[in-house]
Amino acid sequence: RPMAVEILHLSSVVNSTLVDRDGDRLGRVEDLIARLGFAPHPPVTGVVARIARRQLFVPITQVADLRPGRVQLVGDHLSLQRFDRRAGELLLAKDLRARHLINLQGARLIRANEIELARVGGRWEVVGVDPSPRAALRRLVPRRLGQRIPAGKIVDWATIEPFVGHVPTARLRIPYRKLARLHPAQIADLVEQASHEEGEEIIEAVGQDRELEADVFEELDDHHQLEFIRERPDAQVAAVIDRMDSDDAADLISEIDQERRARILSMLPAAHRRRIETLLGYNPSTAGGLMSPDFLALGQGGSVAQAIELVRSSDFAPGMLNTVYLLDEDGRLAGSVFVVSLVRAGAHAALDQLVEREPVSVPTGADLPDVARMMADYNLVMLPVVDDDERVVGVITVDDVLELLLPAGWRRRYGVASD
């Protein structure tokens, strides 16, 4: 059976007495230093001590014992080397304690009210964080009383990523590879919970993957979208918008002032610009403003094999690959078929046997309640939108409808609020 690991609260060490091997007082401990980048738990590399008004660095190799209220050295001599920050090192109390951290398990922000240490395999490591209010209370009361306050539920450091943009010598940033494991909506939730500086650090990290960056921007609320593009040059904003779906791009660019909007639109590829400008011509609360111009369409004479190949070769988002629409020679809606029906039938089946000949649709001027009612009545996840000549000009997906029907701030209200 594995031996229990004794947890040491950082607050019980900071401001404790620093003594030599004989127990004689030398000064006091101001902070502990840890080096990030060592999975799963960062090692403690040293102590920042205050001795005779001088701030000194004590390597962890010179520390014989860490315990509440007392840190003892190996010998009776101490180098007078002044403490100087080194790249990649963090001061646990100054840089991390009481600050937000990202808990990747659950994709939420927590506050490091206490940082937990343990001696593992002969070295001291940062093993976890206690985000509970009682941990914050422990820091505020005298040490002898704080020791009586039990720890809350400790979050394993292996699931945590700290913000380090505020650290003067930190060359590290939030690793993109860790954030990339999260869904873009989860990353957007983190940005919306965070301060502006913390949100910038997250956006900077996902910016290493331009497609992910665009996906995250699509998920941000209007306020945060504008907040983060306000400080970016036009070319950088255009690059993000170019990777966004046309309907989301139109929603974002409609919030930008007209002079800047024209400059950004001029930087977009012609085809994408035309799609966005078309959407901007509709009232945003109508079907035309809600729709995406991207949909799968096939001529009436198409085959199952052609329909399946259309799906396979499409670069649309998976949510847009639910239905293939059949259009007559004038672009009018002649039928529809679910992609799942195509897959079940096989390439040699007759398309006519699978097609719904009278699919429902809404005009571009339909309002949100009409759209929601139609999708609910017919149990649809996609609804085609037609113009005045009955030609299909786009589709509305159920997630776009739900986003407008749910109350503002619903993500944080339903279980994604930070601690």
C-alpha positions in Angstrom: 0.0 0.0 0.0 1.5 3.4 -0.9 2.6 5.6 1.9 0.5 8.7 2.7 2.1 12.0 1.5 2.1 14.8 4.1 0.8 18.0 2.7 2.4 21.3 3.6 0.5 24.6 3.2 2.5 27.3 1.5 1.0 29.8 3.9 2.5 27.9 6.8 6.0 28.4 5.4 5.9 32.0 4.1 7.0 34.4 6.8 8.4 31.6 8.9 11.7 31.6 10.6 14.9 30.6 8.8 17.4 28.8 11.1 20.8 27.2 10.6 21.5 23.5 11.4 21.9 24.4 15.1 18.6 26.1 15.3 19.9 29.6 15.5 17.8 32.2 13.8 19.2 33.7 10.6 16.2 35.6 9.2 12.7 34.9 7.7 11.3 33.1 4.6 9.7 35.5 2.1 8.7 33.0 -0.6 9.4 29.7 -2.3 10.5 29.3 -5.9 9.3 26.7 -8.3 10.2 25.9 -11.9 7.3 25.2 -14.3 7.5 22.8 -17.2 8.1 19.7 -15.1 5.1 17.4 -15.3 3.1 16.6 -13.4 4.3 18.6 -10.4 6.8 21.5 -10.5 9.8 21.1 -8.2 10.6 23.7 -5.5 14.0 25.0 -6.5 14.8 27.4 -3.7 13.8 29.9 -0.9 13.7 33.6 -1.0 15.0 34.7 2.4 15.3 38.1 4.2 18.4 38.4 6.3 19.5 41.7 7.8 17.5 43.7 5.3 19.0 41.8 2.4 17.0 39.5 0.1 18.9 36.3 -0.6 18.4 33.2 -2.7 18.8 29.9 -0.9 19.0 26.8 -3.1 16.7 24.0 -2.1 19.8 21.8 -1.8 20.8 23.8 1.2 17.5 23.3 3.0 17.4 20.4 5.4 13.8 20.7 6.5 10.6 22.6 5.7 7.9 22.7 8.3 5.2 25.1 9.5 6.8 28.2 11.0 10.4 27.0 10.5 12.8 26.3 7.6 16.2 24.8 8.6 19.3 24.9 6.6 21.8 22.0 6.1 24.8 24.0 7.5 25.6 27.1 9.4 27.0 29.1 6.5 24.9 30.9 3.9 25.9 32.5 0.6 25.1 36.2 0.4 24.0 35.9 -3.2 21.2 38.3 -3.8 17.9 36.9 -5.1 17.5 37.5 -8.8 14.6 36.2 -10.9 15.5 33.6 -13.5 13.5 32.8 -16.5 11.0 30.0 -16.0 10.9 30.4 -12.2 7.9 31.6 -10.3 7.5 32.9 -6.8 4.7 30.8 -5.4 3.2 33.3 -3.0 3.8 36.5 -5.0 3.1 35.2 -8.5 0.4 32.5 -8.0 -1.3 32.6 -4.6 -4.7 34.2 -4.5 -4.7 34.4 -8.4 -6.8 32.7 -10.9 -5.5 29.4 -12.4 -7.0 27.3 -15.2 -8.4 23.9 -14.1 -8.2 21.9 -17.3 -10.4 19.2 -15.8 -13.8 20.8 -16.1 -12.4 23.8 -18.0 -13.0 26.4 -15.3 -11.1 29.0 -13.4 -10.2 28.5 -9.8 -8.5 30.7 -7.3 -5.3 29.6 -5.7 -6.3 30.4 -2.1 -3.7 28.0 -0.9 -0.8 26.2 -2.7 0.0 22.7 -1.4 3.5 21.2 -1.2 4.7 17.7 -0.5 8.0 15.9 -0.4 7.9 13.3 -3.1 10.8 11.0 -4.0 13.2 13.1 -2.0 12.3 16.5 -3.4 9.7 19.2 -2.6 7.0 19.6 -5.3 4.0 21.7 -5.9 1.3 19.1 -5.8 -2.0 21.0 -5.7 -4.2 24.0 -5.0 -6.9 24.5 -2.4 -9.5 26.9 -3.9 -11.8 26.8 -0.9 -12.8 29.9 1.1 -11.4 28.3 4.3 -7.9 28.3 2.6 -8.2 32.0 2.1 -9.2 32.4 5.8 -6.1 30.4 6.8 -3.9 33.1 5.3 -5.6 35.9 7.1 -5.5 34.5 10.7 -2.4 34.0 12.9 -0.5 30.9 12.0 -1.3 29.1 15.2 -5.0 29.5 14.4 -4.6 28.8 10.7 -3.1 25.4 11.4 -6.5 24.4 13.0 -8.4 25.2 9.8 -8.8 22.0 7.8 -8.0 21.9 4.1 -10.7 21.9 1.5 -10.7 19.6 -1.6 -7.3 19.8 -3.2 -7.1 20.1 -7.0 -4.1 18.2 -8.4 -1.6 20.4 -10.0 -1.4 18.0 -12.9 -4.7 19.4 -14.1 -3.8 23.0 -13.6 -2.3 25.7 -15.9 -1.3 29.0 -14.3 -1.4 32.5 -15.8 2.1 33.8 -15.9 1.8 36.9 -18.2 2.2 39.1 -15.1 5.6 37.6 -14.2 8.4 39.9 -15.3 10.8 37.1 -16.3 8.4 34.4 -17.4 9.2 33.2 -20.9 6.5 30.6 -20.5 2.9 31.1 -21.5 -0.1 28.8 -21.3 0.9 25.8 -23.5 -1.3 25.7 -26.6 -1.3 21.9 -26.6 -3.1 21.8 -23.3 -5.8 24.3 -24.3 -6.2 22.5 -27.6 -7.7 19.5 -25.7 -10.7 21.7 -24.8 -13.7 22.5 -26.9 -13.6 26.0 -28.4 -16.8 26.8 -26.4 -14.9 25.8 -23.2 -12.0 28.0 -24.0 -14.4 30.9 -24.8 -16.0 30.3 -21.4 -12.6 30.6 -19.7 -11.9 33.9 -21.6 -15.2 35.3 -20.5 -14.6 34.4 -16.8 -11.1 35.8 -16.8 -9.8 39.3 -16.5 -8.8 41.1 -19.7 -5.1 40.3 -19.1 -5.8 36.7 -18.4 -8.1 36.5 -21.5 -5.4 38.0 -23.6 -3.0 35.2 -22.4 -5.5 32.5 -23.4 -6.1 34.1 -26.8 -2.4 34.4 -27.4 -2.0 30.7 -26.6 -4.7 29.6 -29.0 -3.4 32.0 -31.6 -0.7 29.4 -32.4 -3.5 27.5 -34.2 -5.3 30.0 -36.4 -8.3 27.7 -37.0 -8.7 27.2 -33.2 -8.4 30.9 -32.7 -11.3 31.6 -35.1 -13.4 28.8 -33.5 -12.9 30.4 -30.1 -13.8 33.9 -31.4 -17.0 32.4 -32.8 -18.0 31.2 -29.4 -17.2 34.5 -27.5 -20.0 36.8 -26.7 -20.2 40.2 -28.5 -18.6 42.1 -25.6 -15.5 40.0 -25.5 -15.2 39.7 -29.3 -15.1 43.5 -29.5 -12.8 43.8 -26.5 -10.1 41.6 -28.1 -10.3 42.9 -31.6 -10.2 46.6 -30.5 -6.5 46.5 -29.7 -5.5 44.4 -32.8 -4.5 45.8 -36.1 -6.9 45.5 -39.0 -4.9 42.9 -40.8 -4.9 40.6 -37.8 -8.6 41.0 -37.3 -9.2 40.3 -41.0 -7.1 37.1 -40.7 -9.3 35.9 -37.8 -12.6 36.8 -39.6 -11.4 35.0 -42.7 -11.3 31.8 -40.8 -14.7 32.2 -39.2 -17.9 30.8 -40.6 -19.7 33.5 -42.7 -22.7 33.9 -40.4 -20.5 34.3 -37.3 -18.1 36.6 -39.2 -21.1 38.8 -40.2 -22.3 39.0 -36.6 -18.9 40.1 -35.5 -18.1 42.6 -38.2 -21.6 44.2 -37.9 -20.5 45.4 -34.4 -17.5 47.3 -35.8 -17.8 50.9 -36.7 -18.4 51.5 -40.4 -15.0 53.0 -41.3 -13.0 50.2 -39.8 -15.5 47.6 -41.1 -14.9 48.7 -44.7 -11.1 48.4 -44.2 -11.4 44.9 -42.8 -13.8 43.7 -45.5 -11.4 45.0 -48.2 -8.7 42.6 -46.8 -10.9 39.5 -47.1 -10.9 37.1 -50.1 -13.6 38.2 -52.6 -15.9 35.1 -52.2 -15.9 35.3 -48.4 -16.4 39.1 -48.5 -19.4 38.7 -50.7 -21.0 36.1 -48.5 -20.5 38.3 -45.4 -21.9 41.4 -47.2 -25.0 39.5 -48.3 -25.7 38.5 -44.7 -25.1 42.0 -43.5 -28.0 43.1 -45.7 -30.5 41.2 -43.6 -32.0 42.1 -40.2 -30.0 40.1 -37.7 -33.1 39.0 -35.9 -34.7 37.4 -39.0 -34.0 34.1 -40.7 -31.8 35.9 -43.2 -29.6 37.3 -40.4 -29.5 33.9 -38.6 -28.6 31.7 -41.6 -25.3 30.5 -42.8 -24.9 30.5 -46.6 -23.0 27.2 -46.4 -25.1 24.1 -47.1 -24.9 20.9 -49.1 -26.8 21.0 -52.4 -27.2 18.6 -55.3 -29.2 18.7 -58.6 -32.4 16.7 -58.8 -30.8 14.1 -61.1 -28.0 13.3 -58.6 -27.3 9.8 -57.1 -26.7 8.5 -53.7 -23.0 8.0 -54.5 -22.7 11.7 -55.6 -24.5 12.8 -52.4 -22.1 10.8 -50.2 -19.1 12.1 -52.1 -20.4 15.6 -51.6 -20.5 15.1 -47.9 -17.1 13.4 -47.8 -15.3 16.2 -49.8 -17.0 19.1 -47.9 -14.9 21.3 -45.7 -18.0 22.6 -43.8 -18.2 22.2 -40.0 -19.6 18.8 -39.0 -22.8 20.5 -37.7 -23.5 21.6 -41.3 -23.4 18.0 -42.7 -26.8 16.8 -41.4 -28.8 17.2 -44.6 -28.3 17.3 -48.4 -30.8 19.6 -50.3 -31.9 18.8 -53.8 -32.4 21.9 -56.0 -34.0 22.3 -59.4 -32.3 24.1 -62.3 -33.4 27.5 -60.9 -32.1 26.8 -57.4 -35.4 26.2 -55.9 -35.8 23.6 -53.1 -37.0 20.3 -54.6 -36.3 17.9 -51.8 -34.0 16.9 -49.0 -32.3 13.8 -47.6 -30.7 13.2 -44.3 -27.0 12.2 -44.5 -27.7 9.3 -42.1 -30.2 7.9 -44.6 -27.5 8.1 -47.4 -25.1 6.1 -45.2 -27.6 3.5 -44.3 -28.8 3.0 -47.9 -25.4 2.5 -49.5 -24.0 4.0 -52.7 -26.1 1.8 -55.1 -29.5 2.7 -53.7 -31.9 5.0 -55.6 -31.8 8.5 -54.3 -35.5 9.0 -55.2 -36.5 6.5 -52.5 -34.7 8.5 -49.8 -35.7 12.0 -50.6 -38.3 14.0 -48.7 -40.2 15.7 -51.6 -41.8 18.6 -49.7 -39.2 19.8 -47.1 -40.2 22.8 -45.0 -38.4 26.1 -45.3 -38.8 29.7 -44.1 -38.4 33.0 -46.0 -35.5 35.3 -45.2 -37.8 37.7 -43.3 -39.1 35.1 -40.8 -38.6 36.1 -37.2 -36.9 34.0 -34.5 -40.2 32.7 -32.9 -41.4 31.4 -36.3 -38.0 29.8 -37.0 -38.0 28.1 -33.5 -41.6 26.9 -33.9 -40.9 25.4 -37.3 -37.8 23.6 -36.2 -39.6 22.2 -33.1 -42.7 21.2 -35.0 -40.8 19.3 -37.6 -38.0 18.0 -35.3 -35.3 19.7 -37.4 -31.6 20.5 -36.6 -31.3 22.4 -39.9 -33.9 24.6 -41.6 -33.4 25.9 -45.2 -34.0 29.6 -45.9 -35.4 30.8 -49.2 -35.6 34.2 -50.9 -38.5 35.8 -52.6 -38.0 33.6 -55.7 -38.1 30.4 -53.5 -34.4 29.8 -54.1 -32.4 28.4 -51.2 -29.9 31.0 -49.9 -28.9 29.5 -46.6 -29.7 27.3 -43.7 -30.3 27.9 -40.0 -28.9 25.4 -37.5 -30.5 24.6 -34.1 -27.5 25.8 -32.1 -27.8 29.3 -33.5 -31.5 29.4 -32.5 -30.8 28.0 -29.0 -28.1 30.6 -28.4 -30.5 33.4 -29.0 -33.4 31.8 -27.0 -31.3 31.1 -23.9 -30.8 33.9 -21.4 -27.7 36.0 -21.4 -24.8 34.6 -19.4 -26.4 31.1 -19.4 -23.1 29.3 -19.6 -21.9 30.7 -16.3 -25.4 30.3 -14.8 -25.4 26.6 -15.6 -22.3 25.2 -14.1 -19.3 26.9 -15.6 -18.8 29.7 -13.2 -15.3 30.1 -11.7 -14.5 29.5 -8.1 
